[in-house]
Amino acid sequence: MDNWKKVLAQSITKPEDLAKQLGVDPKEIEDVVGPYRMRITPTVLATIKKKGDAIWKQVVPEAIEIDDIDAPDDPLEEDTDSPVPHLVHRYPDRVLLMVTNQCPIYCRFCTRKRLVGKPGFLKKGELDLAIAYLREHTEVRDVILSGGDPLLLTDPMIERVLKALRSIPHLEIIRFGSRVPGSLPERITPELCEIVKKYHPIYMNLHFNHPDELTPAVKEACGRLADAGVPLGAQTVLLKGVNDDPEIMKQLMHQLLLARVKPYYLYQADLTKGTNHFRTTVETGLKIIQSLQGHTSGMAVPHFVIDAPGGGGKIPILPSDYLLHLDEKGAVLKNYENKTYHYPQPDHDAKRELPMVGAHLSNGSCSAGAMDDL
């Protein structure tokens, strides 16, 4: 057995094991881990410092999860946008391919709480259906492998999927969405990196929510992927009691850059059944972005987005305090130090590329635009 599989097998999956390791009363969570699976890898367990800390909240089940019954199971309506099993086609030129329901850890705030933890991986017949769909849809140029976590597939299975995708002429980009490097760094083996290198361009968006997750072993795993030529981005979820603090978020973004991972998205938490105790106000996210903008490198500032309920896609939310006024003469701007500047528009006779929108903006409002990325 590969070493990473042995490490994964040592994970906490049962209430009685959690009781031994962390002193949790198993009776308090027995009803939770039935519908919502639990798995905590040794790496993640070792980063828990005390009961109720930022790592604990992300992975230790709570009774409140099953009391949250009003929210939908599938708030983003992925099932509605699935033309063939395991494939979601919502945006014009890209699709999501869910290759497994298994994860190294089961985050208590997961958007796919309804799916993750179920046994099995993408079967050959199901992969064939997805490949056939992609061959027919020549507008698709980008595939995101997700699940569950695609890096929990074995090396031969990963290669089978990548080889099949690379047989499609119009497919340009392959992306992985993964929690593995931060929770099971042993999985990032030289053999896996060699497989990935054969099918470039490959990108990976990794999931990190707190600076304590960036241990030396995790940074080394990220480094192995980066050395294999994989551009790494980070997706972070804004979580109450975990990272809803400007200083914690800044520390996280700095640690990500040290690990050669570019902050990409900061998500407002989704409206998923069993997860709503993690939600913060939208204003909290805006405050965090303002605390980063100008006060640290632009590389450390992610896009703050809301994945619109009902399948509307990702919508970026920007603090509009920076744009105080906009008309045909110019823009009045305020920087991070609250100093005001004027930027003149081009000559009035010049043809405008876009109609004037929001000509009179006031402090305290928010501007939002559509984003085309998954």
Secondary structure in CASP SS format (residue, H / E / C, confidence):
PFRMAT SS
TARGET T0000
AUTHOR 0000-0000-0000
METHOD secondary structure of the structure
MODEL  1
M C 1.00
D C 1.00
N H 1.00
W H 1.00
K H 1.00
K H 1.00
V H 1.00
L H 1.00
A H 1.00
Q C 1.00
S C 1.00
I E 1.00
T C 1.00
K C 1.00
P H 1.00
E H 1.00
D H 1.00
L H 1.00
A H 1.00
K H 1.00
Q H 1.00
L H 1.00
G C 1.00
V C 1.00
D C 1.00
P H 1.00
K H 1.00
E H 1.00
I H 1.00
E C 1.00
D C 1.00
V C 1.00
V C 1.00
G C 1.00
P C 1.00
Y C 1.00
R C 1.00
M C 1.00
R C 1.00
I E 1.00
T C 1.00
P H 1.00
T H 1.00
V H 1.00
L H 1.00
A H 1.00
T H 1.00
I C 1.00
K C 1.00
K C 1.00
K C 1.00
G C 1.00
D C 1.00
A H 1.00
I H 1.00
W H 1.00
K H 1.00
Q H 1.00
V H 1.00
V C 1.00
P C 1.00
E C 1.00
A C 1.00
I H 1.00
E H 1.00
I H 1.00
D H 1.00
D C 1.00
I C 1.00
D C 1.00
A C 1.00
P C 1.00
D C 1.00
D C 1.00
P C 1.00
L C 1.00
E C 1.00
E C 1.00
D C 1.00
T C 1.00
D C 1.00
S C 1.00
P C 1.00
V E 1.00
P C 1.00
H C 1.00
L E 1.00
V E 1.00
H E 1.00
R E 1.00
Y E 1.00
P C 1.00
D C 1.00
R E 1.00
V E 1.00
L E 1.00
L E 1.00
M E 1.00
V C 1.00
T E 1.00
N C 1.00
Q C 1.00
C C 1.00
P C 1.00
I C 1.00
Y C 1.00
C C 1.00
R C 1.00
F C 1.00
C C 1.00
T C 1.00
R C 1.00
K C 1.00
R C 1.00
L C 1.00
V C 1.00
G C 1.00
K C 1.00
P C 1.00
G C 1.00
F E 1.00
L C 1.00
K C 1.00
K H 1.00
G H 1.00
E H 1.00
L H 1.00
D H 1.00
L H 1.00
A H 1.00
I H 1.00
A H 1.00
Y H 1.00
L H 1.00
R H 1.00
E H 1.00
H C 1.00
T C 1.00
E C 1.00
V C 1.00
R C 1.00
D E 1.00
V E 1.00
I E 1.00
L E 1.00
S E 1.00
G C 1.00
G C 1.00
D C 1.00
P H 1.00
L H 1.00
L H 1.00
L C 1.00
T C 1.00
D H 1.00
P H 1.00
M H 1.00
I H 1.00
E H 1.00
R H 1.00
V H 1.00
L H 1.00
K H 1.00
A H 1.00
L H 1.00
R H 1.00
S C 1.00
I C 1.00
P C 1.00
H C 1.00
L C 1.00
E C 1.00
I E 1.00
I E 1.00
R E 1.00
F E 1.00
G E 1.00
S E 1.00
R C 1.00
V H 1.00
P H 1.00
G H 1.00
S H 1.00
L C 1.00
P H 1.00
E H 1.00
R H 1.00
I C 1.00
T C 1.00
P H 1.00
E H 1.00
L H 1.00
C H 1.00
E H 1.00
I H 1.00
V H 1.00
K H 1.00
K C 1.00
Y C 1.00
H C 1.00
P C 1.00
I E 1.00
Y E 1.00
M E 1.00
N E 1.00
L E 1.00
H E 1.00
F C 1.00
N C 1.00
H C 1.00
P H 1.00
D H 1.00
E H 1.00
L C 1.00
T C 1.00
P H 1.00
A H 1.00
V H 1.00
K H 1.00
E H 1.00
A H 1.00
C H 1.00
G H 1.00
R H 1.00
L H 1.00
A H 1.00
D H 1.00
A C 1.00
G C 1.00
V C 1.00
P C 1.00
L E 1.00
G E 1.00
A E 1.00
Q E 1.00
T E 1.00
V E 1.00
L E 1.00
L C 1.00
K C 1.00
G C 1.00
V C 1.00
N C 1.00
D C 1.00
D C 1.00
P H 1.00
E H 1.00
I H 1.00
M H 1.00
K H 1.00
Q H 1.00
L H 1.00
M H 1.00
H H 1.00
Q H 1.00
L H 1.00
L H 1.00
L H 1.00
A C 1.00
R C 1.00
V C 1.00
K E 1.00
P E 1.00
Y E 1.00
Y E 1.00
L E 1.00
Y E 1.00
Q E 1.00
A C 1.00
D C 1.00
L C 1.00
T C 1.00
K C 1.00
G C 1.00
T C 1.00
N H 1.00
H H 1.00
F H 1.00
R C 1.00
T C 1.00
T C 1.00
V H 1.00
E H 1.00
T H 1.00
G H 1.00
L H 1.00
K H 1.00
I H 1.00
I H 1.00
Q H 1.00
S H 1.00
L H 1.00
Q E 1.00
G C 1.00
H C 1.00
T E 1.00
S C 1.00
G H 1.00
M H 1.00
A H 1.00
V C 1.00
P C 1.00
H E 1.00
F E 1.00
V E 1.00
I E 1.00
D E 1.00
A E 1.00
P C 1.00
G C 1.00
G C 1.00
G C 1.00
G E 1.00
K E 1.00
I E 1.00
P E 1.00
I E 1.00
L E 1.00
P E 1.00
S H 1.00
D H 1.00
Y H 1.00
L E 1.00
L E 1.00
H E 1.00
L E 1.00
D C 1.00
E C 1.00
K C 1.00
G E 1.00
A E 1.00
V E 1.00
L E 1.00
K E 1.00
N C 1.00
Y C 1.00
E C 1.00
N C 1.00
K C 1.00
T E 1.00
Y E 1.00
H E 1.00
Y E 1.00
P E 1.00
Q C 1.00
P C 1.00
D C 1.00
H C 1.00
D C 1.00
A C 1.00
K C 1.00
R C 1.00
E C 1.00
L C 1.00
P C 1.00
M C 1.00
V C 1.00
G C 1.00
A C 1.00
H C 1.00
L C 1.00
S C 1.00
N C 1.00
G C 1.00
S C 1.00
C E 1.00
S E 1.00
A E 1.00
G C 1.00
A C 1.00
M C 1.00
D C 1.00
D C 1.00
L C 1.00
END
